Amino acid sequence: MSATVLQAQPVTATGDTAGALAPVVITGQGSFEQRWRSPGSVDVIDGEELRAGQLQINLSEGLGRVPGLVVRNRQNYAQDLQISVRGFGARAPFGVRGVRLFVDGIPASTPDGQGQAANFPIGSADRIEIVRGPYSALYGASAGGVIALYTQDGKRPGEWRTGVAGGSDGLWRFSSQLTGQTGAVGERGWSYTLDGSTFETDGTRPQSAASRSTGNLKLSRAHEGGRTVLVFNRQTSQALDPLGLTRAEFDADPQQTNAVATDFNTRKSVSQSQLGLAWEQAMGGGHRLELMGYAGQRAVRQFQAIPAGAQTPPGSAGGVIDLDRDYGGWNARWRLDRSYGDATLTVTAGLAGDRQSEVRLGFENFVGSTLGVQGRLRRDETNRASSLDPYAQAEWATPDWTLTAGLRHSRVRFESSDRYIRPGNPDDSGTARFSGTSPVLGVRHALSSEVQAFASFGRGLETPTLNEVAYRPSGLTGLNQNLSASTSRSAEAGLRGRHGWGAWSATLFDTRTEDEIVVLSNSGGRSTFQNAGRTRRHGLELAADLAWGPLVISPAYTWLDARYRDGFLACAGTPCLVPTVPVAAGNLLPGLSRHQAAVQVQWDTGWAGSTVTLDARHTGRMAVNDRNTEFAGASTLFNLGMRFEQKRGALTWREFVRIDNITDRRHVGSVIVNEGNGRFYEPGAGRSIFVGLELVR
């Protein structure tokens, strides 16, 4: 299934993945017709489409044609991908924030809204669902968008896949997946999916080598009127950090690395383990009970390029981060499904809770004149975050109409216990609380058997992350009590159609935010944040899948105008007691391009099981800071791929070759918004060649 064929579909429990592992259930069984009739903006990318002719390492490979979604590969595995949805999440200097992530219904985002996409098991994905617009708010605070991956369920007969890929910059990947069911035919055995992968790269620049290994296990078993699912995930990674470049450095040589990265040997190591269990049971009379719980542990050790002089004042946290985090959560939900003639009513209500507790240590990143080694302790604290969200939804659906209403109340609490208390460095312990109610309304009407109209409205809440409240404008550590959550009001309206020759969609959207969270100061490797009044994000999304015989053409386009409606003052450095740097009303929000376009032409040649694809992706110019004093230029990249498939009895062989950035275009792959040293620019990769081989049995 392509992205646009399933355009504007609700995240649902589909097929064998029905039940408690779905973050939010809008409809009961998730057939094509139910998704077609929904009032929300959702794209669904099939797992086979994600993998076909791809390296299967990053989400950026397969999500480039989803309108409203931007997934940029930083070419820096120490900082993860840069992901934004309709402008939410673009300011994140590392990781993913403002966009909620889920794997098999288990959050890959913490209660404060920070997440990582590196542990997404692309090799065993059944599908990825991307939620945009007002319906995102039903997933909790800091949900400007939602990306949810669901892994495959094991079936009979079982299947084994193994593959290897490699190419430019010393990159290689090996992966293997095994799926099937235990027990004899007709018995209710366990379905299993096992996925393991590892990859390494020398990187596109000096100081950018990386390696990562992941493992994912899913067990599920159906029982009378219900189902039980167990999911386990393990990931380890090591990555050097090449940092960004200044404009002068990028113009001179985009493949260079600033000397501070090598001087401090900037790097990051991560290990993470997570276990989840879900259970669902029909209770009779259309009632159903669903329970889900999960727990995990994450350890991070990172060496930053913070100058030694910036670590000597009281309150400095040093240049080495040592983080040990335990986290977990649960979700309990009741659902009612009733039919009234040709109409159906679905009602859900539940309570979800998440928590995290982390021991955060900070050390100097030097000893004497030796840089890039662990020095004296400068920070020692325990930080906790928790959320508790009651929610309810109701949907009334007929062949011609769908009416949906949802409500979620989010309460988020941060607590910091400081143990590093010294002369000039007082006790920075404290708490912060945020809460808000997010209502959503949606309607869908069939204008004909081939055209649907839909609209939805909602209110969202975006809390700061623990990192964003970790420092005060004075330069000291400790929770920034002056930072509030931002609130937004979103609306969208659109049309979608399906015909014999394909499918299409067109959506207008508008989001107005109050108390937008922005950078107050960025100096010495530390950022402080403030609330900056009102912003507006509005735009247009277009997408289609058009088929003419062996040709399939899939274009997508997003126009996004995102601006500050109110001016504000920022600081030139830290400490900062009185901000003096003006940011004018009408300035563009940084990290966002007004024009984003992609088109893929796919040709089934009919020769030797081969398929040829040509991709073109355009990114418009974008501001790199709030003051709009510098911009990353626009770029258009072309990628060419060819894949083959041969069947030999019980074996299937698949091969691919691809050339990315055929014209070797010099371009900015992503930007580090408001980077305090002016190193805003993260270069994209030049011309790259990759080949791969997969065996399926």
Secondary structure, DSSP 4 states (H G I P E B T S, - for coil): --TTTT-S------GGG-STTSS--SSSS--HHHHHT-SSEEEEEEHHHHHTTS-SS-GGGT-TTSTTEEEE--S-TTS--EEEETTBTTT-SSSEESSEEEETTEESB-TTSEE--TT--GGGEEEEEEEEGGGGGGG-TT-SEEEEEEEPPP-SSPEEEEEEEEEGGGEEEEEEEEEEE-SSTTS---EEEEEEEEEEE--SSTT--EEEEEEEEEEEEEETTEEEEEEEEEEEEEEE----B-HHHHHH-TT---HHHHHTT-EEEEEEEEEEEEEEEEEETTEEEEEEEEEEEEEEEEE----GGGGSSTT---SEEEEEEEEEEEEEEEEEEEEETTEEEEEEEEEEEEEEEEEEEEE-SEETTEESS--SEEEEEEEEEEEEEEEEEEEEE-SSEEEEEEEEEEEEEEEEEE---BTTB----EEEEEEEEEEEEEEEEESSSSEEEEEEEEEEEEPPPTTTTSB-TTS-BS--TT---EEEEEEEEEEEEEETTEEEEEEEEEEEEES-EEEEEEETTEEEEEE---EEEEEEEEEEEEEETTEEEEEEEEEEEEEESS-EEE-SSSS-SS--EEE-TTPBPTT-BSEEEEEEEEEE--STT-EEEEEEEEE--EESSTT---EEPPEEEEEEEEEEEEEETTEEEEEEEEEESTT----EEEE-TT-TTS--EEEPP-SEEEEEEEEE-
